[in-house]
């Protein structure tokens, strides 16, 4: 099967360097977070992963809802992704993810069904399944 889309981003300087996409649209400085002994003041790999995961997960949820003839706009669903970097013994780190999903206008049980289905469909969820723990929190509002 042919790839629908691909992108290439080059990192230099590690966590204290920069990332740049081949098309130049993404061009960011990186900084070690203060919590890890760095200076902060710039983005980091965990923030970039959280941004991508949140956006992709929101799109998957919207896609599934539209497939059930639910009228969806950009304000109906909000996904906040928290990516944690946890130490692992004897050396290294591992990721954790919490997705806080807020959906307007649906019953709680229905919203939870869409979020679970999106978790099965989202490419980010698929990529880390079985390797990174993901907590799903679903909240509905009127």
N, C-alpha and C positions, 0 to 999 in steps of 0.2 A: 504494500500500500504506500502511496506517495505521501510525503510529509506536506501538510497543509500550510504550515508556516514554520520558519526557523529564524533565529536571530543569533548574533554573535556579539558577546561583550568581553572585552579584554580587561583584566585587572593587572595593575602594576603597583608594587609597594605594599601588598598585603593589606592588613587592616588599617594601616596608616598611609595608604596610597590613594589610588583613584580607579574608577571604572569608566569605560567608554565603549559605547556601541559602535559597530562599524559604520552605521549611518549618521553618527554624531548626535542623535536625538538625546541619548542618555550620556551624560558627561558629568560625573560627580566626584567630588573629593570624599575620601573615607577617613574616619577617625575612630580610634579606640574609645569606647564609652568610658566616662569617668568611673563608672562602677567597676570597670576592669583595669583601672589605673591609668587610663588615657586622659587626653585633654577634652574629649567630646567636641561639640561644635560642628560636626558633620555627620552624615549618615553612616550606617554600618551594615554589614551583610544581613543581620537579623531584621533590621527595619525594612530592607529591600525585599526579603523573603516574605515578611508579614504583609507588605503592601501588595505584592503579587498574589499571594494566597487569598487575601481578603477580596480583592477585585475578581479573581477567577471564581471563587466560591459564590460571591453575589451573582455573577453572571449565570452560573450553573443553576442556582435557585430560581432566578428569573426565567430561565429557559424552561425549566420543569413546570413552573406555574403557568406560563403562557401555553404550554402544551395541554393544560387542563382548562383552557379558555378563561383564565383569570387575567383581567386587565391589570398589568403591572407597569408602574412608572419607577423612575430612579429613586424616588423618596420612600417607596413602600418597604424596601428592605435595606437594612444597614448591617454590615459585617465588620466587626472589629477583631483583628487577629493579634493575639499576644504571642510572641515567640520568645521562649526562654532559652538560655544557654546554661546548662547545668553541668557541673564538674563530674567526671567519671574517674574512678580509681582504676589503675594506679596513676594514669595520666590522660588528659584529654577532656573533651566536652561532648555533650549530646544535646539535641534540641528537644523542646517540648512546645506544644501549640495549644492554645485555647481560642476557639472561635465563638465569639458572642454575637449571636444573630438576633436582630430585632425585626419583626415583621408586623406591619400595620394591617388591621382589618380582617384577620383570619382567626378562627378558633385555635387555641393552643395545640390541640392534638393534630389538627391539619398542618399547622406551621411546623411542628416537630417532624411530621411525615415528609414534608418537602425538604427540610434540612437534612434528614437522614438520607433521602434519595440523592440530594446534591452531593453529600459526602461520598456516596458510592460512585458518582459520575465525575466529579471535579478532578482534572488532571493532577493538581497538587496533592489532593487527598490520595489518589491512586499511587503517586510517586513515593509517598512516605509511609503508606500503609504497612503495618507490621514492623516498622523501624522507628517511627517517631510517635509518641503518644499524643493523641488529639482529643481534647475535651470539647464537646459541643454544648453550648448553653443557648437555649431558645427562649425568647421573650416576645410576647405579643402585646400590642397596644391598639387601642380603638382608633 
